[in-house]
Amino acid sequence: MSYSNKRWMLFVDGEGFTIRAQKIAEEKGLCIDGYKRYMKDTYFWMEGMIFSTFFKANYNEKWPFEEDAIRQYFYTTVVGDAKEILETKRKLRIMQFEPVVFNKKKKDDKSKAVDITLASHMLSHAFRNNYDAAVLVAGDGDYVPLVEEVKRLGKMVWLFFFSKPYGLNENLYLACDMFKPMEKWLITTLEKLQTSEKT
């Protein structure tokens, strides 16, 4: 089936993605701190910035939708004042995201604002027929009802995250139209970073 004329949007649970990436790095004994598109518990993202380029490079497949996303959203939190929130938004904007950044009181809290706002945006855009496919970067089972509702509106949902041994909820995996794992890219990226720091 050809999807080449399909419009798509990217929705990244950046807080969940970053926290899970940190845990995998720790389990593998890899350092994540020196990566330039990383801020502890707040954001971690790929070097190439453009998601369709990342897909082609990492899965050896042609990107199946239009080359560019209509919108690329990144949802996360930061512990800090308004200045720190603004600076985080600036950094995410450089990465070509629509940044959605919330303040949280404690470092250890997982904010429900991220999940709720991502769900609201993804559903409202689907309802308004603003995209044909949603690309979701998340692993939390709380997103299952969202995915099912978006599919009922006739949209495709592609899921990207670390696979089940690394934190993906199986019900979310089963709910989506397609899943691509990201742990190989993460481990390879951090191994290269560690090698470059030693030379």
NORVENSUL-V735958 format. One record per residue. N is the residue number from 1. RES is the residue in three letters. OMEGA is omega in whole degrees, -180 to 180 (999 if undefined). BURIAL is + if it has 24 or more other ideal C-beta (glycine too) atoms within 12 Angstrom, else -. Layout:
{{N,RES,OMEGA,BURIAL} {N,RES,OMEGA,BURIAL}}
This chain:
{{1,MET,180,-} {2,SER,178,-} {3,TYR,-166,-} {4,SER,180,-} {5,ASN,-176,-} {6,LYS,177,+} {7,ARG,-178,+} {8,TRP,174,+} {9,MET,-180,+} {10,LEU,180,+} {11,PHE,-175,+} {12,VAL,169,+} {13,ASP,-172,+} {14,GLY,178,+} {15,GLU,180,+} {16,GLY,180,+} {17,PHE,-178,+} {18,THR,-180,+} {19,ILE,179,+} {20,ARG,177,+} {21,ALA,178,+} {22,GLN,-179,+} {23,LYS,179,-} {24,ILE,178,+} {25,ALA,180,+} {26,GLU,179,-} {27,GLU,-177,-} {28,LYS,-179,-} {29,GLY,-179,-} {30,LEU,-179,+} {31,CYS,180,-} {32,ILE,-171,+} {33,ASP,-177,-} {34,GLY,-178,-} {35,TYR,-169,+} {36,LYS,177,-} {37,ARG,-177,+} {38,TYR,169,+} {39,MET,-172,+} {40,LYS,177,+} {41,ASP,-173,+} {42,THR,177,+} {43,TYR,174,+} {44,PHE,-178,+} {45,TRP,-173,+} {46,MET,-178,+} {47,GLU,-172,-} {48,GLY,177,-} {49,MET,-176,+} {50,ILE,-171,-} {51,PHE,-179,+} {52,SER,176,+} {53,THR,176,-} {54,PHE,-178,+} {55,PHE,-178,+} {56,LYS,-177,-} {57,ALA,-171,-} {58,ASN,-178,+} {59,TYR,177,-} {60,ASN,178,-} {61,GLU,175,-} {62,LYS,176,-} {63,TRP,-168,+} {64,PRO,-177,+} {65,PHE,173,+} {66,GLU,-174,-} {67,GLU,-176,-} {68,ASP,175,-} {69,ALA,173,+} {70,ILE,176,+} {71,ARG,174,+} {72,GLN,-177,+} {73,TYR,175,+} {74,PHE,-175,+} {75,TYR,-180,+} {76,THR,179,+} {77,THR,175,+} {78,VAL,173,+} {79,VAL,-178,-} {80,GLY,-178,-} {81,ASP,-178,-} {82,ALA,179,-} {83,LYS,180,-} {84,GLU,177,-} {85,ILE,180,-} {86,LEU,180,-} {87,GLU,177,-} {88,THR,177,+} {89,LYS,179,+} {90,ARG,-179,-} {91,LYS,178,+} {92,LEU,177,+} {93,ARG,176,-} {94,ILE,177,-} {95,MET,176,+} {96,GLN,176,+} {97,PHE,161,+} {98,GLU,-174,+} {99,PRO,175,+} {100,VAL,-170,+} {101,VAL,179,+} {102,PHE,174,+} {103,ASN,172,-} {104,LYS,-171,+} {105,LYS,-176,-} {106,LYS,-179,-} {107,LYS,-173,-} {108,ASP,-179,-} {109,ASP,170,-} {110,LYS,-173,-} {111,SER,174,+} {112,LYS,-180,-} {113,ALA,179,-} {114,VAL,-178,+} {115,ASP,-176,+} {116,ILE,-177,-} {117,THR,176,+} {118,LEU,-180,+} {119,ALA,180,+} {120,SER,-179,-} {121,HIS,-177,+} {122,MET,-180,+} {123,LEU,-178,+} {124,SER,176,-} {125,HIS,177,+} {126,ALA,180,+} {127,PHE,179,-} {128,ARG,180,-} {129,ASN,-180,-} {130,ASN,176,-} {131,TYR,174,+} {132,ASP,-179,+} {133,ALA,173,+} {134,ALA,173,+} {135,VAL,-174,+} {136,LEU,174,+} {137,VAL,-175,+} {138,ALA,179,+} {139,GLY,-172,+} {140,ASP,179,+} {141,GLY,178,+} {142,ASP,-179,-} {143,TYR,-177,+} {144,VAL,179,+} {145,PRO,177,-} {146,LEU,-179,+} {147,VAL,-180,+} {148,GLU,180,-} {149,GLU,178,-} {150,VAL,177,+} {151,LYS,177,+} {152,ARG,176,-} {153,LEU,174,+} {154,GLY,-178,-} {155,LYS,173,+} {156,MET,175,+} {157,VAL,175,+} {158,TRP,-177,+} {159,LEU,174,+} {160,PHE,177,+} {161,PHE,174,+} {162,PHE,-171,+} {163,SER,-169,+} {164,LYS,178,-} {165,PRO,-177,-} {166,TYR,170,+} {167,GLY,180,+} {168,LEU,175,+} {169,ASN,-174,+} {170,GLU,179,-} {171,ASN,176,-} {172,LEU,177,+} {173,TYR,-178,+} {174,LEU,-176,-} {175,ALA,-173,+} {176,CYS,-179,+} {177,ASP,-177,+} {178,MET,176,+} {179,PHE,174,+} {180,LYS,-179,+} {181,PRO,-176,+} {182,MET,-175,+} {183,GLU,179,+} {184,LYS,177,-} {185,TRP,-178,+} {186,LEU,-177,+} {187,ILE,178,+} {188,THR,180,-} {189,THR,-178,+} {190,LEU,175,+} {191,GLU,177,-} {192,LYS,178,-} {193,LEU,-179,+} {194,GLN,179,-} {195,THR,-179,-} {196,SER,179,-} {197,GLU,180,-} {198,LYS,-177,-} {199,THR,999,-}}
